[in-house]
Amino acid sequence: MAVRDGEHPGFPWRQLMGVGLGVLRLPPAQFWQMTPRELRAALEGAGCIKPAPDRPDRGTLVALMMRYPDGEGANHGG
């Protein structure tokens, strides 16, 4: 696949620009100033994508690490 118009193969710039500028009706400057997290929140809020699943809190993560240890000598920063 040839790279054109500054696009990186595999990254959907054209689709993101279409949704950001067309569906969300963001001015170009505002679209390009958004962080990925802000863009994702805007897309979720507009119903364009499903919300990301919640991440486990620290207590749940520690409980899972204790229940399913990696093995001897594993360092989990705890």
N, C-alpha and C positions, 0 to 999 in steps of 0.2 A: 504494500500500500504506500503510495507516494504521500509525502508530507507537503501540504500546500497552505497558503495563507497563515503561516505561523502555527498551524495546528500540530499537536502531538498525536501520533497515531495511538488509538485506544482511549483517548480522553475526549469525551463528548462536548467539546467547546460549542459547536454549532447548536446542539440541543439545549445546553444550559443558557446560552445567549438568547435563544428563541423563547424559552420559558421566562427568563429574567426580564427581558425587554418587552416581550409580547404579552405573556400571560400576567406576570406581576406588574407590568407597566412601569418598571424602574427606569429612571433616566440613565443613560450609559455611564455617566460619572459615578452615580450611586452604585450601580451594578459592579463596576470594577473596583470600588473601594470596599466592598463587602468582604468579610472573612468567610472561609468555607463554612464555619459554624453558623454565621448569620444567614448565609444563603440557604443552608439546610433548614434552619428554623423558619425562614420565609416560605420555602417550598412546602414544608410540613403544614404551616398555618393556612396556606392556600389550598391544601388538599391535593397538591401535585404529587407528593410522595408520602409513604407511610412513615409515622414517627419511628425513630430508632428505638430498639428495645432498651429498657432500663438496665443499667449496669448494677451488679451486686455491690452492696455497701461493704466496708472493710471487714465487719464482723462475719458476714456471709462468706466473703472470700477466704478469710482465715479458716473458718469451719470447713470449707471445701478442700483447702490445702491440707488440713489435718486428716480429713477423711480419705483423700486420694493423694498420698504423698508421692513425690517424685522418686524417692529412694534415699539411701544413706548419703549424708553430706550435702543434701540439697539446701541451698540458701534462699530463703524467701523474704529476707529483710525484716523478719519479725523478731 
